[in-house]
Amino acid sequence: MENTDRFIIKSYERWRLGKLYFPNNTPDRAQRRLMECIRRYPGLSESLMETGFDFRKRIFIPVQVSLIVKALGTPLSYTEEP
């Protein structure tokens, strides 16, 4: 496990990682918003798919979490654009 600014890079269920980025949303909504961010971030979907990610899978493995954090920032520092 890698530690990035107190955030631990490990496997996360999609809803759980979504809640870390969007703590004020329900688990389902947080997951959908995270997936929207992933789809919108240039090249992130493709990078995730190169690691074996499939949009039907419910778990991000550590290498995928690392790619997401590099693209979106750590959940503790992530801010939404208005």
URWO-V84992 format. One line per field, one symbol per residue. ss: DSSP state (H for helix, E for strand, L for the rest). A space follows every 10 residues. Layout:
# URWO-V84992
ss: ???
This chain:
# URWO-V84992
ss: LEEELLEEEL LEEHHHHHHH HLLLLLHHHH HHHHHHHHHH LLLHHHHHHH LLLLLLLLEE LHHHHHHHHH HHLLLLLLLL LL
